[in-house]
Amino acid sequence: MKNSIISLLFLFAVCAFSANMVYAQSTVTPIQGTPVGLEHDPEGIAMPSVKTDQNGKFSCKLPEGKYKLMLSYNDIASKVSRTDKNFASKPDGYIFTLLLGLMPNVKAPARVIINKENGPISISVSKGGGTLSGTLTYTKR
């Protein structure tokens, strides 16, 4: 009986402690004003550049063909360092993510982590063309 009471008290203490815990959440922050470059592949003809809006979003219509999407890590880092004063002291503590909203006729990776080693991102648009849209964000690790 004594052990049962002690066990019950321990269980209540654990539940009360757990109820008061606050869990850290990552905040996803849009990256505004970043140029998104597109090149027609294999000709290497540059398409008109677009920039991310205040929500980190961009969108462009593309005719049929193969493309390379290019984002500069240095451009992104520069934008983030202007708005987040902690970035300069700990750039490795941040993750830059590009989420692509793929429409019919557009083939590309759905999610890309942007870092210094990234090359161009391959995109294929089938007959009839399509719209490529995306969102560029960062989170703190």
N, C-alpha and C positions, 0 to 999 in steps of 0.2 A: 504494500500500500504506500509506504514511504517513497519507494522508487518511482511509483506511478505519479505521485504528486510532483516530485523533482523533475521527472520527464515532461510533465505537462507545463510546469513553470518554464523550463528550458525552451519548449516549443513556442510558448507565448512570447518569450523574449526574442527569439529568432524572427518570428512573424512581425513583431513590432519594429525591430531594427530594419527588416527588409522593406517594410512599408514606407519608411522614412528615407530610404536611399534615393539619390538622384543619379541618374545615368547620363553620362556625357553623350551628346549627339553631334554628329558632324553637320556643319552648316554648309550647304551648297550655295556658292556665290557666283552669279553670272559675270562674265568678262566682257565688258562693253568696248566697242570701237576697234576690235581686232580685225585686220584685213584677212580675208579668206581668198587665197589665190587658186585659180583653176587654169589648167593648161590642157589643150587638146592633145591627146597622145596618139600617134607617135610624132605628129608634126611639130609639137612644141609651141603651138600658137597659143598665146595667152588670151584667156577669156576676160571680159570685164570683171574686175575685182568687186567683191562685196564686203561689207563690214558687219560685224555683229552689232545688234541694237542694244538698248539699255537692259534687256533681259538675256543677253548673250546669244540671241537667236539670229539666224540668217536663212535666206531662201533664194534659190535661183532656178530658172527654167533652163534645161539643157536639151539641145537636139541630140539625135542618135549619135553614138560614138563612145570612144574611150577617153577618160580624163584622168588627170592627176590633181588631187586637192593638196594644197600646201599651206601649212601654218608654221610660222616662225616661233620657236620656243623663246627666242630673245624678245620678240615683240610682245608675246604673252606675258613674260616675266616683267617686262617694263611696265605694262598696263597694271599688273597686280601690285607692283612695288609702289605705284603712285597712290593706290587706294588702301593698301594694307601695309602699315608701317613696320609690321613684324616680319615681312617677307625678306627684307635685305639681310637680316641677321640669321635667318633659318630657311633658305630657299628649298632645302631638301624636305622640309616639313609640309610641303604643299603638293597636291596632285591636280594636274590639269586634265580635264576630260572633255572629249568631243563626242556628243551623242548625235548620231545621224538619224533623222526621221526619213525612212526610206519609203518612197512612193512606188506604185507599180511602174515597171520598166527601168527602175534604178537599182543597180547592184553595188553594194559597198559594205564595209564592216559597219555594224550598228554602234559600236562603242570603241573609241581609241583613247588610250592614255598618251598624252603629249609629253615628250621629254626631249633632251638634247640630241638623242640618237635617231629620232623619227625621220624617216624619209617621206616622200610623197605618198598619199593614200590613193590607191587605185579605185576608180569608179567606172562603171560600165552602164550606158544608157541604151536600151534597145529601141527598135523601130517605133516611131511615133513620139520619141522624146519623153522627158519626164521632169519632175521637180525634185531638186535636192534641197533638203532643209536640215538644219542642225542647231545645236545649242552648245556653246563653249562655257565651261564652268571651272571653278576650282574649289577644293576642300582642303582643310588643314588635317594633317594626320593625327 
